[in-house]
Amino acid sequence: MQKQEFLELFKAAQRAAKYASDENSPEVARCIQFMKRLKEAPASLAIDVVLITNGIRFLRDHKNPQIRSEAQLLSDLWLRYLYATGREQSESLKDFEQEKVSR
């Protein structure tokens, strides 16, 4: 998966979440499907593109529990990738983790 494809997939997940009206809407299933595909992305894309920009915050804060749960799994996976690489944390990532701990 290339960076552009990753970004498009992530934006598609955000769009589907935005229009998810209830638990049975097709947008919920679409959003979850997109997030499951994002889990298969190379770790370097997840780290460089999403964690550094806090892009997953919208999905983690979604009103739908299914979307929220899948987004939490995805963000946990990406955090594990980050720690496995031994990269230093940026300020935005520190904010991301502090927000996660405060939940």
N, C-alpha and C positions, 0 to 999 in steps of 0.2 A: 504494500500500500504506500502510495506516494503522499507527500505533505498536502498537496492540493486536494486529493481524494479524502484524506483524513479530515481536513477543514470542512469540506462540503458535507461529509457525513455528520460531523459534529453540529454544523448549522442546521442540517435537516432534523436532527434530534431535538434541537432547541425549538425549531418551528413547530414540529409535531407536538411538543410539550405545551407550547403557547396556545395551541388550538384544542387541546384535550379538554373536553367539557365535562365528562363524567367517566367513571371507571370502565364503562362498556363502549366508549367511543373508539373508533378505529385509530384515532390519533395516538391514544395511549399505547396500543399494540405496536404501532409504527415507531413511536419513540423508544420503546423498550427494545424493539428489534434493532434499531440503529445503535443503541448503546451496547447491545451484545456484540455487534460487529466492531464497535470501537475497542472492545476488550481484546480483539485479535490484532490490533494495530501494533507495530513495533514500539517498544518502550520509548525509544528516542523521540518519536513523534508525540507521544502523550506527554512526556516531560517538557519538551521544548515548546509545544504549542498550547497545551491546556493548563497544566499546573502553574506555569509561570504567569499566566494571564488571569488565573482564577475563573476561567471560562465555564467551569462546571457548577458554579454557585447557583445559577438560575435553576438548574435541574435538581440540585440537592434541596432547594427550598420550595419545590413545586407542591401544590396542594394535594395532588394525587399521590396516595401512599405507594402505589406500584412504581411510579416514576421516581419518587424520592428514594425508595429502597434500591432500585437498580442504579441510580446515580451515585448512591453511597458506596455500593459495591465497586463501581467503576473508579470513583475517586480513591478508594482504599487501595485498589490494584495499582493505580498510577503512583500513589505515594510509596508503595513498596518498590516499584521500579526506581523511583527517585533515590530512595535510600540504598538500594542495591548498587547503584552507580557511584555512590559516594560523592555526588555533586554537592557543592555548597548551596545553601538556601538563599534565595533572593528575598527581598523584603515582602514582596507580594505573596510568596509561598509561606513565609512566617505568618502573615495575616490569615492565610487560608487555614493553616493548622490551628491557630488560636481560635478561629471561628468554629472549627470542627470540635475542638475540645470543650468549648463553652456550651455545646448542645446537650 
